[in-house]
Amino acid sequence: MNFIEGYSHRNGNVEWEKRELDEWLTDAFNAPAIRLEAHATPAIREHIRSELTKEGWSEELYIAPNLAGATIFSRRGDLAIQLQTGNISRVFYDLLKLQYLFNSNKIEAAA
């Protein structure tokens, strides 16, 4: 698995650069030993979780007590990471969760 390209919405990359985490973030997705193929999801999620844990990021967490079941993959300070490796139709739900955190002033940027 190799990181190919990123897109910065509303200059979110600036927040990652300010914290000197922009290169770390893209490097976390470089794992040549992991092949992108059917049934690779567990290996991808395990790799990313390991990279996040090494850097002090949280485990999966609820975004708010009143939003039962609404979780994000990880958060550290005012940054969040959401990882979608399965049902692509959930990407809009994931984006809404990140937007909720941003609108609630809980994060400044997300990946």
N, C-alpha and C positions, 0 to 999 in steps of 0.2 A: 504494500500500500504506500503510495507516495502522494504528497500534497502537490496539486497541480496549479490551482488558481483560487483566488479569493475575491470577494466583492465587498466593498466597504459601503454600507448604507448609512447615510447621514454622517459621514466621516467618523464612524465608530472605530476605525483603525487608529485614529489619533489617540484615543483613550488607551489602547493597548500599547502604543508606542511610548506614551508618557510614562508608563510603568515598566518600560523595557521588557514587555512580554510578547511583543509581536512576533519575533523570531522563534521564541519558545513555543508559541501557539502553533505556528506552521510546522515546526520541527516535530511536535508531538504526533503529527499525522504522517510522518515518514517512518515506516516500518517495513522495509523491503522483505522481511521474512513472512509477512502476512500477505497472502494472495487474495485479491478481490474476486471471489467466486461464490457459488452457492454455499450456504451454510458457514460463511466466514464471520457472520455477525458476532458470535460469542468471542472470538479471538480479537476482533476489532474493539468491542466494548471493553474487554479485559485490558487490552493494551492502553487505551485512552484512560481508563480508570486508574491504571498503574501510574501513568505519567502525571495525572492530576494529583494523586495521593502523594507522590514524591515531592510535589511542590506545595503541599499544604491546602489543597482544594477540598471542599466538602464532599461527602457522599451525596447521593440523591436526596433532595429535600423538598418539602412542601413549600409552595410559594406563599400561601396564606392559610390560616386556620379555617376560615369560612369557605374555602374552595377545596372541598374533599376530593382527594385523588389527584389534584393538579400539582405535579412535581416537575422539577428541572434536574438535569443530570448533575450539575455541580455549580457551586458559587464560592467566590473568595472575595471578600470585601464588596466593592461596588462593581464587580464583573461577574458574569454568568456564562456558563457553557451549556448548551443543549445539544445532545447527540441523537440523531435519528438514523437508525440503521435498518428499520423495518418498513412499516407501512407508510409510504410516501404521502398518502392522503392526510396524515397527521401533521405534516409540516406546518400547515396554517394554524393548527391548534398550538403547536410549539411556539410559533412566532407570536401568537396572542399572549401566551404565558410570559414571554420575555417582554412584550410591550406592557403588560400589566405591571411587572416589576419596575420597568423604567418609569411609567406614569406614577407609580407609588413612591418614586424617589429612592428605591432600594438598590438600583444598579445604574451605572452610567453607560455601560456598553455590554454587548454579549457576542458570543460566537456560536 
